[in-house]
Amino acid sequence: MAYNLLEGKKGIIFGALNEQSIAWKVALKAYEEGAQFVLTNTPVALRMGELDELGKACNAPIIPADATSFEDLENLIIKSMELLGGKIDFVLHSIGMSPNVRKGLSYDNLNYSYFEKTLDISAISLHKILQVCRKHDAINEWGSVVALSYVAAQRTLYGYNDMADAKALLESIARSFGYIYGREKRIRVNTISQSPTLTTAGSGIRGFDNLVDFSERTSPLGNATAAECADYCITLFSDLTRKVTMQNLFHDGGFSSMGMSYRAMTQYNKSFDCESAEEMPTEW
Ligand SMILES: NC(=O)c1ccc[n+]([C@@H]2O[C@H](COP(=O)([O-])OP(=O)(O)OC[C@H]3O[C@@H](n4cnc5c(N)ncnc54)[C@H](O)[C@@H]3O)[C@@H](O)[C@H]2O)c1
């Protein structure tokens, strides 16, 4: 059901690669809620061709940009304002990539030039986007910028590797820039810390299926899907959350506040056979 929460709002959505992408779901929802926006991704991602389909479905122009390149970002912001006919109201940063994860290098054996790339692509790109937007005064008052994070910024989860450091930096940039942009222009900057989600970026993480299963058993509400994450993003772009800024907002079914759940415990209790138990206790 649509509520017209983004009627008249304009934005830029970074990071839709394919139908599984969180940004893809956000684009569909934003369109449904009445927004107009530009879609962007790297030239390599655009060559894969799937983004054209989304562009058609949302009536959205596509502008290539490598989010680590200041020049690409300037071109993107200026052209977006031209195409959308004015300043924007929201930005989604849904970007993440670690060459160390891709190459299977473990955290105690990092390649430092890859590490710098991880930080540049997955975290510093948010700073660059905000800095370019501010330089061109591209975001309207009460605008909203959202970046996607993960609980590995606060807790150590096996396999997440240098992406954990990138997420910690990303969340810090959201706070630091959120102060400046809030004070000057009443623009909100937040991160959403999302459950593990089956996407191209997610499935690159070692042991990802087990992580999904562990989170599902631990979270009282279960893992949040990409479509549910899109719903949450829409509320943050809307006028209903005008005083929410500089926050890392967990969207994880309660995972981040849990220690051990009954469902997880039964998995590790050698004397308890969850499958053949006749009665499950009510308090999971
Ligand atoms: N999937 C998960 O489990 C999960 C959980 C929490 C947070 N997140 C975060 O959500 C965001 C979106 O990831 P996703 O899971 O939808 O996967 P995805 O692979 O669909 O999206 C990642 C996107 O980053 C883009 N990208 C990579 N390098 C770029 C660059 N230099 N410039 C611009 N774009 C670039 C890719 O082209 C891709 O579109 C990421 O920040 C990710 O870390 C994902």
The ligand as an ORCA input file, in Angstrom:
! r2SCAN-3c Opt
* xyz 0 1
  N      23.616     -7.721      2.107
  C      23.823     -7.633      3.392
  O      23.874     -8.621      4.148
  C      23.988     -6.274      4.027
  C      23.786     -6.116      5.408
  C      23.991     -4.849      5.970
  C      24.386     -3.786      5.158
  N      24.574     -3.996      3.822
  C      25.030     -2.870      3.009
  O      24.039     -2.532      2.071
  C      24.666     -1.836      0.992
  C      24.143     -2.399     -0.330
  O      24.596     -3.703     -0.516
  P      23.667     -4.867     -1.085
  O      23.645     -5.915     -0.029
  O      22.408     -4.342     -1.637
  O      24.588     -5.480     -2.249
  P      24.795     -5.052     -3.793
  O      25.982     -5.838     -4.233
  O      23.549     -5.256     -4.535
  O      25.134     -3.500     -3.718
  C      26.434     -2.990     -3.560
  C      26.576     -1.889     -4.570
  O      27.779     -1.132     -4.410
  C      28.117     -0.696     -5.732
  N      29.491     -0.196     -5.797
  C      30.643     -0.899     -5.596
  N      31.703     -0.092     -5.809
  C      31.209      1.150     -6.118
  C      31.807      2.401     -6.424
  N      33.146      2.563     -6.477
  N      30.986      3.455     -6.719
  C      29.642      3.316     -6.712
  N      29.025      2.148     -6.399
  C      29.803      1.082     -6.115
  C      27.921     -1.959     -6.557
  O      27.946     -1.744     -7.952
  C      26.572     -2.428     -6.028
  O      25.525     -1.840     -6.759
  C      26.161     -1.973      1.211
  O      26.653     -0.818      1.876
  C      26.237     -3.158      2.136
  O      27.429     -3.204      2.890
  C      24.361     -5.197      3.245
*
